[in-house]
Amino acid sequence: MTALGWLWLVLGIVGAAAIWGIGIERHLFVIRRESIKVLARGSQPIKVLHIGDIHLAPWQKRKAKFVRSLGQLDFDLVVNTGDNLGHKNAIGPVLTALAPLLEKPGVFVNGSNDYFAPVLRNPLAYLRKPSERGGGEQLDTARLVGAFRSAGWLNLNNRDGQIVLKGNTLGFMGVDDAHDDLDDLASLRDQSNRLSDCSLVIGVTHAPYLRVLEAMTNASASVIFAGHTHGGQVCVPGYGALTTNCDLPTKNARGISEWTFGSRKMILNVVAGLGHSIFAPVRFACRPEVRVITLEPKD
């Protein structure tokens, strides 16, 4: 093949990948299902709907419809790991889309995009280091948080709480967005003390920085739910994610992994999320997702 022929071949492959990633795959929402054995023996299973990184913009009707449809699933609890907003005018559309889920027990933390509107960034910069702190227009975060709390969801931004489900007292510890250095790791010790009588302690964070995972594990969390990574968003087939936008290894960019810190072990579950920045409307080899995690009794 001539040099010109190779050039046209490469351009054709790039063009086809762009059409797929921009025009098709980012709309192919999927529900992933997995289970982990962490409950006390004899407990009834608890189904957790894990959502995160919706990044909703007002014109994204297809995504909003999918989020609303999740209310028809069989689940007991919602864990929302933040970055609900994808536009300065998205709070109303997000609350409308989440309305069926707000009827269920839930917990939440915020991501940086719940505080600041998105800004244009160089996508290639993510390959070198995590993105800069949020610098867009400040959002009415209090309205979003207030709506979640009014529905009965627990605010876990540097806070803890408890929910009783199917006879299990679940303890939740959380931190605010670690990507913007809002996480108060020192608070986890007090959170752990207040949750000492719970049958299971679950950690919730937006960004799964290793410092957060270690601190939560040492504070007695057996399971941690996180988002932020978008699963890499643009992945290489057969290889996986190129970045996690934090210090989490790329092999753990989405899904379940087991971790050990000192003498303590925990299970991490990372959701790849449903969205992307409005300035980077693409997903490749990384379908947008929510996760239904069934907490099952230990053998």
NUGU-692219 format. One record per residue: x, y, z of N, C-alpha, C in turn; residue in one letter; residue number from 1. Coordinates in steps of 0.1 Angstrom, whole numbers. Layout:
[[X Y Z] [X Y Z] [X Y Z] "A" NUM],
...
***
This chain:
[[9 -12 0] [0 0 0] [9 12 0] "M" 1],
[[5 22 -8] [13 34 -8] [11 43 4] "T" 2],
[[20 53 6] [19 61 18] [5 69 18] "A" 3],
[[1 73 6] [-12 79 6] [-24 70 10] "L" 4],
[[-22 57 6] [-32 47 9] [-33 45 24] "G" 5],
[[-21 44 31] [-20 43 45] [-26 55 52] "W" 6],
[[-24 67 47] [-29 79 53] [-44 78 52] "L" 7],
[[-50 75 41] [-65 74 40] [-70 63 49] "W" 8],
[[-63 52 51] [-68 42 60] [-68 47 74] "L" 9],
[[-57 53 78] [-57 59 92] [-68 69 94] "V" 10],
[[-69 78 85] [-80 88 86] [-94 81 87] "L" 11],
[[-96 71 79] [-108 64 79] [-111 57 93] "G" 12],
[[-101 51 99] [-102 45 112] [-105 56 122] "I" 13],
[[-98 67 122] [-100 77 132] [-114 83 130] "V" 14],
[[-118 85 118] [-132 90 115] [-142 81 120] "G" 15],
[[-141 68 118] [-151 58 122] [-151 58 138] "A" 16],
[[-139 59 144] [-139 59 159] [-146 71 164] "A" 17],
[[-144 83 158] [-150 95 163] [-165 94 161] "A" 18],
[[-170 89 150] [-184 88 148] [-190 79 159] "I" 19],
[[-183 67 162] [-188 58 172] [-188 64 186] "W" 20],
[[-177 70 189] [-176 76 203] [-184 88 206] "G" 21],
[[-186 96 196] [-193 109 197] [-208 107 194] "I" 22],
[[-211 99 184] [-225 99 180] [-232 87 185] "G" 23],
[[-225 76 189] [-233 64 193] [-230 59 207] "I" 24],
[[-217 56 210] [-215 49 223] [-219 57 235] "E" 25],
[[-217 70 235] [-220 78 246] [-235 78 250] "R" 26],
[[-243 73 241] [-257 72 243] [-262 58 247] "H" 27],
[[-252 48 247] [-256 34 249] [-255 31 264] "L" 28],
[[-264 36 272] [-264 35 286] [-267 20 290] "F" 29],
[[-260 15 300] [-260 1 304] [-261 0 319] "V" 30],
[[-268 -10 324] [-269 -14 338] [-260 -26 341] "I" 31],
[[-249 -24 349] [-240 -34 353] [-245 -40 366] "R" 32],
[[-244 -53 367] [-249 -60 379] [-238 -69 385] "R" 33],
[[-235 -67 397] [-225 -76 404] [-229 -78 419] "E" 34],
[[-223 -87 425] [-226 -90 439] [-213 -91 447] "S" 35],
[[-214 -87 460] [-203 -89 469] [-208 -94 483] "I" 36],
[[-201 -103 489] [-205 -110 501] [-199 -103 513] "K" 37],
[[-207 -94 519] [-202 -86 530] [-211 -85 542] "V" 38],
[[-223 -90 540] [-233 -89 551] [-231 -101 561] "L" 39],
[[-236 -99 573] [-235 -110 583] [-243 -122 578] "A" 40],
[[-238 -134 582] [-245 -146 578] [-260 -146 582] "R" 41],
[[-268 -151 573] [-282 -151 575] [-290 -139 571] "G" 42],
[[-282 -129 567] [-289 -116 563] [-296 -118 550] "S" 43],
[[-306 -109 547] [-312 -109 534] [-304 -100 525] "Q" 44],
[[-303 -103 512] [-295 -95 503] [-301 -81 502] "P" 45],
[[-292 -71 500] [-296 -57 498] [-291 -52 485] "I" 46],
[[-300 -47 476] [-296 -43 463] [-294 -28 463] "K" 47],
[[-282 -24 459] [-278 -10 459] [-277 -5 444] "V" 48],
[[-284 6 441] [-282 12 428] [-272 23 430] "L" 49],
[[-261 21 423] [-250 31 424] [-250 40 411] "H" 50],
[[-252 53 413] [-252 62 402] [-241 73 405] "I" 51],
[[-236 79 394] [-227 89 396] [-223 95 382] "G" 52],
[[-217 107 383] [-211 113 371] [-222 114 360] "D" 53],
[[-234 118 363] [-244 120 353] [-241 132 344] "I" 54],
[[-235 142 349] [-231 154 341] [-242 158 332] "H" 55],
[[-254 160 337] [-266 163 329] [-266 177 325] "L" 56],
[[-269 179 312] [-271 192 306] [-286 193 302] "A" 57],
[[-292 205 302] [-307 206 300] [-312 199 287] "P" 58],
[[-303 199 277] [-308 194 264] [-306 179 263] "W" 59],
[[-300 172 273] [-297 158 272] [-310 150 276] "Q" 60],
[[-320 150 268] [-333 144 271] [-331 128 272] "K" 61],
[[-323 122 263] [-322 108 263] [-316 103 276] "R" 62],
[[-306 110 281] [-299 106 293] [-309 108 305] "K" 63],
[[-316 119 305] [-326 122 316] [-337 111 316] "A" 64],
[[-341 107 304] [-351 96 304] [-346 83 309] "K" 65],
[[-334 80 306] [-328 68 312] [-327 68 327] "F" 66],
[[-323 79 332] [-322 81 347] [-335 79 353] "V" 67],
[[-346 85 347] [-359 83 353] [-363 69 352] "R" 68],
[[-360 62 342] [-364 48 340] [-358 39 351] "S" 69],
[[-347 43 357] [-341 35 368] [-350 33 379] "L" 70],
[[-360 41 381] [-369 39 392] [-377 27 391] "G" 71],
[[-378 21 379] [-385 8 377] [-377 -4 381] "Q" 72],
[[-364 -3 384] [-356 -14 388] [-359 -18 402] "L" 73],
[[-355 -30 405] [-357 -36 419] [-344 -33 427] "D" 74],
[[-345 -23 436] [-333 -20 445] [-339 -15 458] "F" 75],
[[-330 -15 468] [-333 -11 481] [-328 3 485] "D" 76],
[[-317 7 479] [-309 18 483] [-302 25 471] "L" 77],
[[-301 38 472] [-294 45 461] [-281 51 468] "V" 78],
[[-270 49 461] [-257 56 464] [-253 65 453] "V" 79],
[[-253 78 455] [-250 87 445] [-237 93 448] "N" 80],
[[-227 91 439] [-213 95 442] [-209 108 435] "T" 81],
[[-219 117 431] [-217 130 427] [-214 133 413] "G" 82],
[[-211 146 410] [-211 151 396] [-224 149 389] "D" 83],
[[-235 153 395] [-248 152 389] [-249 162 378] "N" 84],
[[-243 174 380] [-246 185 371] [-235 186 360] "L" 85],
[[-240 190 348] [-231 192 337] [-233 205 330] "G" 86],
[[-241 214 336] [-244 227 331] [-249 236 342] "H" 87],
[[-247 249 340] [-251 259 351] [-266 259 353] "K" 88],
[[-274 254 343] [-288 254 344] [-294 240 346] "N" 89],
[[-286 231 352] [-290 217 352] [-297 212 365] "A" 90],
[[-297 220 375] [-303 216 387] [-317 211 386] "I" 91],
[[-326 219 380] [-340 215 378] [-341 202 370] "G" 92],
[[-334 201 358] [-335 188 351] [-330 176 358] "P" 93],
[[-319 178 366] [-314 167 374] [-324 162 384] "V" 94],
[[-330 171 391] [-339 168 402] [-352 161 396] "L" 95],
[[-356 165 384] [-367 159 377] [-363 145 373] "T" 96],
[[-351 143 367] [-347 130 363] [-345 120 375] "A" 97],
[[-341 125 386] [-338 117 398] [-351 115 406] "L" 98],
[[-362 121 403] [-373 121 412] [-378 107 416] "A" 99],
[[-379 97 406] [-383 84 410] [-373 77 420] "P" 100],
[[-360 81 419] [-350 75 428] [-350 81 442] "L" 101],
[[-355 94 442] [-355 101 455] [-366 95 464] "L" 102],
[[-375 86 459] [-385 80 467] [-379 68 475] "E" 103],
[[-367 64 472] [-360 53 479] [-350 59 489] "K" 104],
[[-347 51 499] [-336 55 508] [-323 58 500] "P" 105],
[[-315 67 504] [-303 70 496] [-293 78 504] "G" 106],
[[-281 78 499] [-270 86 504] [-263 93 493] "V" 107],
[[-256 104 496] [-249 111 485] [-237 119 490] "F" 108],
[[-228 121 480] [-217 131 482] [-216 139 470] "V" 109],
[[-209 150 470] [-208 159 459] [-195 157 452] "N" 110],
[[-195 160 439] [-183 161 431] [-181 176 427] "G" 111],
[[-169 179 421] [-166 193 418] [-176 199 409] "S" 112],
[[-182 191 400] [-192 197 391] [-205 199 397] "N" 113],
[[-207 196 410] [-219 200 417] [-217 213 424] "D" 114],
[[-204 218 423] [-201 231 429] [-199 242 418] "Y" 115],
[[-193 237 407] [-189 247 396] [-193 242 382] "F" 116],
[[-197 251 374] [-200 247 360] [-188 243 353] "A" 117],
[[-190 234 343] [-178 230 335] [-171 241 327] "P" 118],
[[-158 239 325] [-150 248 317] [-143 240 306] "V" 119],
[[-139 247 296] [-132 241 285] [-118 237 289] "L" 120],
[[-114 225 287] [-100 220 291] [-94 212 279] "R" 121],
[[-81 211 279] [-74 203 269] [-75 189 273] "N" 122],
[[-83 180 266] [-85 166 270] [-72 158 271] "P" 123],
[[-62 162 263] [-49 155 263] [-41 157 276] "L" 124],
[[-45 168 283] [-38 171 296] [-41 161 306] "A" 125],
[[-53 154 305] [-56 144 315] [-46 132 315] "Y" 126],
[[-39 130 304] [-30 119 303] [-17 122 311] "L" 127],
[[-15 135 314] [-3 138 321] [-5 139 336] "R" 128],
[[-16 145 340] [-19 147 354] [-34 149 356] "K" 129],
[[-39 148 369] [-53 151 371] [-56 165 367] "P" 130],
[[-69 167 364] [-73 181 359] [-72 191 371] "S" 131],
[[-72 204 368] [-72 214 378] [-85 214 385] "E" 132],
[[-84 221 397] [-96 223 405] [-107 231 397] "R" 133],
[[-120 228 401] [-131 235 394] [-129 250 394] "G" 134],
[[-131 256 382] [-129 270 382] [-140 277 374] "G" 135],
[[-151 270 371] [-162 276 364] [-171 284 373] "G" 136],
[[-182 288 368] [-192 296 375] [-197 288 387] "E" 137],
[[-198 294 399] [-203 288 411] [-218 285 410] "Q" 138],
[[-222 273 413] [-235 268 412] [-243 269 425] "L" 139],
[[-256 267 424] [-265 268 436] [-265 254 442] "D" 140],
[[-253 250 448] [-252 237 453] [-262 234 465] "T" 141],
[[-265 245 472] [-274 244 484] [-288 239 479] "A" 142],
[[-292 243 468] [-305 239 462] [-305 224 460] "R" 143],
[[-294 219 453] [-293 205 450] [-293 197 463] "L" 144],
[[-284 200 472] [-282 193 485] [-295 194 493] "V" 145],
[[-302 205 493] [-314 207 500] [-325 197 495] "G" 146],
[[-326 196 482] [-336 187 476] [-333 173 479] "A" 147],
[[-320 169 479] [-317 155 483] [-320 152 497] "F" 148],
[[-317 162 506] [-320 160 520] [-335 160 523] "R" 149],
[[-342 168 516] [-357 169 518] [-363 155 514] "S" 150],
[[-357 148 505] [-362 135 501] [-358 124 511] "A" 151],
[[-350 127 520] [-345 118 530] [-332 112 528] "G" 152],
[[-325 116 517] [-311 111 514] [-302 116 525] "W" 153],
[[-292 108 529] [-282 112 538] [-271 120 531] "L" 154],
[[-267 132 536] [-256 140 531] [-244 135 538] "N" 155],
[[-235 129 530] [-222 123 535] [-210 131 532] "L" 156],
[[-212 144 529] [-200 152 526] [-193 155 539] "N" 157],
[[-182 148 542] [-175 148 555] [-185 146 567] "N" 158],
[[-194 137 564] [-204 133 574] [-206 118 574] "R" 159],
[[-214 114 584] [-217 99 585] [-232 98 588] "D" 160],
[[-238 86 587] [-252 84 590] [-254 69 590] "G" 161],
[[-267 66 593] [-271 52 594] [-284 50 588] "Q" 162],
[[-286 38 582] [-299 34 576] [-301 19 579] "I" 163],
[[-313 16 584] [-317 2 587] [-324 -3 575] "V" 164],
[[-319 -14 569] [-325 -21 558] [-326 -36 560] "L" 165],
[[-337 -42 559] [-339 -56 561] [-332 -62 573] "K" 166],
[[-333 -54 584] [-327 -59 596] [-313 -56 598] "G" 167],
[[-306 -50 588] [-292 -46 589] [-291 -31 592] "N" 168],
[[-283 -28 602] [-280 -14 604] [-267 -10 596] "T" 169],
[[-269 -3 585] [-258 0 577] [-252 14 581] "L" 170],
[[-239 14 583] [-233 27 586] [-226 33 574] "G" 171],
[[-227 46 572] [-221 52 560] [-212 63 565] "F" 172],
[[-200 63 560] [-190 74 562] [-187 80 549] "M" 173],
[[-185 93 548] [-182 100 536] [-173 112 537] "G" 174],
[[-168 115 525] [-160 128 524] [-165 136 513] "V" 175],
[[-163 149 514] [-165 158 503] [-155 156 492] "D" 176],
[[-156 163 481] [-148 160 469] [-133 161 471] "D" 177],
[[-127 149 470] [-112 149 472] [-105 155 460] "A" 178],
[[-111 155 449] [-104 161 437] [-102 176 439] "H" 179],
[[-111 183 446] [-109 197 449] [-104 199 463] "D" 180],
[[-98 188 469] [-92 189 483] [-102 194 493] "D" 181],
[[-115 189 492] [-125 192 502] [-127 181 512] "L" 182],
[[-120 170 510] [-121 159 519] [-115 161 532] "D" 183],
[[-122 159 543] [-117 160 557] [-115 146 562] "D" 184],
[[-103 141 560] [-100 128 564] [-99 127 579] "L" 185],
[[-96 137 586] [-95 137 601] [-109 134 607] "A" 186],
[[-119 137 600] [-133 135 605] [-137 120 605] "S" 187],
[[-129 112 597] [-133 98 596] [-132 90 609] "L" 188],
[[-122 95 618] [-121 88 630] [-133 89 639] "R" 189],
[[-138 102 640] [-151 104 647] [-163 97 641] "D" 190],
[[-163 97 627] [-173 90 620] [-173 75 624] "Q" 191],
[[-161 69 624] [-160 55 627] [-165 52 641] "S" 192],
[[-162 61 650] [-166 59 664] [-182 59 665] "N" 193],
[[-188 67 658] [-203 68 658] [-209 56 651] "R" 194],
[[-202 49 642] [-207 38 635] [-203 25 640] "L" 195],
[[-197 25 652] [-191 13 657] [-200 1 660] "S" 196],
[[-213 4 662] [-223 -6 664] [-230 -11 651] "D" 197],
[[-226 -6 640] [-233 -10 627] [-228 -23 622] "C" 198],
[[-237 -30 616] [-234 -44 611] [-225 -43 599] "S" 199],
[[-224 -32 591] [-216 -30 580] [-213 -15 578] "L" 200],
[[-201 -12 576] [-197 3 573] [-193 4 559] "V" 201],
[[-200 13 552] [-198 16 538] [-192 30 536] "I" 202],
[[-181 31 529] [-175 44 526] [-180 50 513] "G" 203],
[[-182 63 512] [-187 69 500] [-179 81 497] "V" 204],
[[-173 82 485] [-165 93 481] [-167 95 466] "T" 205],
[[-166 108 462] [-167 110 447] [-154 105 440] "H" 206],
[[-143 111 444] [-130 107 438] [-122 97 446] "A" 207],
[[-119 86 440] [-112 75 448] [-97 77 449] "P" 208],
[[-93 88 454] [-79 90 457] [-74 80 467] "Y" 209],
[[-62 75 466] [-56 65 474] [-56 69 489] "L" 210],
[[-54 82 492] [-54 87 505] [-68 85 512] "R" 211],
[[-79 86 504] [-92 85 509] [-95 70 511] "V" 212],
[[-91 62 502] [-93 47 503] [-86 42 515] "L" 213],
[[-74 46 518] [-67 41 529] [-73 46 542] "E" 214],
[[-76 59 543] [-82 64 555] [-95 58 558] "A" 215],
[[-104 56 548] [-117 49 551] [-115 35 555] "M" 216],
[[-106 28 549] [-103 14 553] [-99 13 567] "T" 217],
[[-89 22 571] [-85 22 585] [-95 27 594] "N" 218],
[[-106 34 589] [-117 38 598] [-128 28 598] "A" 219],
[[-125 16 593] [-134 4 594] [-144 2 583] "S" 220],
[[-143 10 571] [-151 7 560] [-148 -6 553] "A" 221],
[[-158 -14 551] [-156 -27 545] [-158 -26 529] "S" 222],
[[-166 -17 525] [-169 -14 511] [-168 1 509] "V" 223],
[[-163 5 497] [-163 19 494] [-169 20 480] "I" 224],
[[-178 30 478] [-184 33 466] [-178 47 461] "F" 225],
[[-174 47 448] [-168 59 442] [-171 61 428] "A" 226],
[[-168 73 423] [-171 76 408] [-159 83 403] "G" 227],
[[-161 94 396] [-151 104 392] [-143 100 380] "H" 228],
[[-139 87 378] [-130 83 368] [-136 82 354] "T" 229],
[[-149 81 353] [-156 79 340] [-151 66 334] "H" 230],
[[-145 57 342] [-140 45 337] [-129 47 327] "G" 231],
[[-123 59 327] [-113 63 317] [-119 71 306] "G" 232],
[[-132 69 303] [-140 76 293] [-136 73 279] "Q" 233],
[[-124 74 276] [-118 70 263] [-108 59 265] "V" 234],
[[-111 47 262] [-103 35 265] [-97 29 252] "C" 235],
[[-87 21 254] [-81 13 243] [-87 -1 244] "V" 236],
[[-94 -6 233] [-99 -20 234] [-88 -30 236] "P" 237],
[[-90 -39 246] [-80 -49 249] [-70 -44 259] "G" 238],
[[-69 -31 262] [-60 -25 272] [-68 -19 283] "Y" 239],
[[-77 -10 280] [-85 -4 291] [-82 11 292] "G" 240],
[[-84 17 304] [-83 31 306] [-69 36 305] "A" 241],
[[-68 48 300] [-55 55 299] [-53 65 311] "L" 242],
[[-64 69 318] [-63 78 329] [-75 75 338] "T" 243],
[[-73 79 351] [-84 79 361] [-87 93 366] "T" 244],
[[-79 103 362] [-80 116 366] [-78 117 382] "N" 245],
[[-71 108 387] [-66 108 401] [-55 98 402] "C" 246],
[[-51 95 414] [-40 85 415] [-44 71 416] "D" 247],
[[-56 68 414] [-61 54 413] [-55 47 401] "L" 248],
[[-49 35 402] [-44 28 390] [-54 27 379] "P" 249],
[[-50 27 367] [-59 27 356] [-66 13 355] "T" 250],
[[-60 2 360] [-66 -11 360] [-79 -11 369] "K" 251],
[[-80 -2 378] [-91 -1 387] [-101 10 384] "N" 252],
[[-101 15 371] [-108 27 367] [-123 24 368] "A" 253],
[[-128 12 368] [-142 9 370] [-144 -5 375] "R" 254],
[[-155 -8 381] [-158 -21 386] [-153 -23 400] "G" 255],
[[-152 -36 404] [-149 -40 417] [-135 -45 418] "I" 256],
[[-128 -41 429] [-114 -45 432] [-113 -46 447] "S" 257],
[[-103 -55 451] [-101 -57 465] [-88 -50 469] "E" 258],
[[-88 -44 481] [-76 -36 485] [-72 -40 499] "W" 259],
[[-60 -39 502] [-54 -41 516] [-46 -30 520] "T" 260],
[[-49 -24 532] [-41 -13 537] [-37 -18 551] "F" 261],
[[-24 -21 553] [-20 -26 566] [-26 -40 568] "G" 262],
[[-33 -41 579] [-40 -54 582] [-55 -54 578] "S" 263],
[[-59 -43 572] [-73 -42 569] [-76 -44 554] "R" 264],
[[-87 -50 551] [-91 -52 537] [-104 -45 534] "K" 265],
[[-106 -42 522] [-119 -36 518] [-122 -39 503] "M" 266],
[[-134 -37 499] [-138 -38 485] [-142 -25 479] "I" 267],
[[-136 -21 468] [-139 -9 461] [-148 -11 449] "L" 268],
[[-158 -3 448] [-167 -4 436] [-167 10 430] "N" 269],
[[-162 11 417] [-162 24 410] [-171 23 398] "V" 270],
[[-180 33 398] [-190 33 387] [-184 42 376] "V" 271],
[[-185 38 363] [-180 46 352] [-188 58 349] "A" 272],
[[-200 58 354] [-209 70 353] [-216 71 339] "G" 273],
[[-225 81 338] [-234 82 327] [-230 93 317] "L" 274],
[[-220 101 321] [-219 113 313] [-204 117 310] "G" 275],
[[-202 129 307] [-190 135 302] [-192 150 303] "H" 276],
[[-181 157 302] [-182 172 301] [-188 175 288] "S" 277],
[[-196 186 288] [-202 191 275] [-191 195 265] "I" 278],
[[-179 198 270] [-168 201 261] [-160 189 256] "F" 279],
[[-164 177 261] [-157 165 256] [-168 154 254] "A" 280],
[[-177 156 245] [-188 147 243] [-185 134 236] "P" 281],
[[-177 126 243] [-173 113 237] [-171 103 248] "V" 282],
[[-174 90 244] [-170 78 252] [-166 68 242] "R" 283],
[[-155 61 245] [-150 51 235] [-145 39 243] "F" 284],
[[-151 27 239] [-148 14 246] [-150 16 261] "A" 285],
[[-160 24 265] [-163 26 279] [-178 31 280] "C" 286],
[[-187 22 278] [-201 26 278] [-205 33 291] "R" 287],
[[-214 43 290] [-219 50 302] [-228 40 310] "P" 288],
[[-226 40 323] [-232 30 331] [-237 35 345] "E" 289],
[[-247 27 350] [-250 26 364] [-247 12 369] "V" 290],
[[-246 10 382] [-243 -3 387] [-253 -7 398] "R" 291],
[[-258 -19 397] [-266 -25 407] [-258 -35 415] "V" 292],
[[-254 -32 427] [-245 -41 435] [-254 -47 446] "I" 293],
[[-254 -61 445] [-262 -68 456] [-252 -72 467] "T" 294],
[[-255 -66 479] [-248 -70 491] [-254 -83 496] "L" 295],
[[-246 -93 496] [-250 -107 500] [-244 -111 513] "E" 296],
[[-250 -121 520] [-244 -126 533] [-231 -133 530] "P" 297],
[[-222 -133 539] [-209 -141 538] [-213 -156 539] "K" 298],
[[-204 -164 533] [-206 -178 534] [-204 -183 548] "D" 299],
***
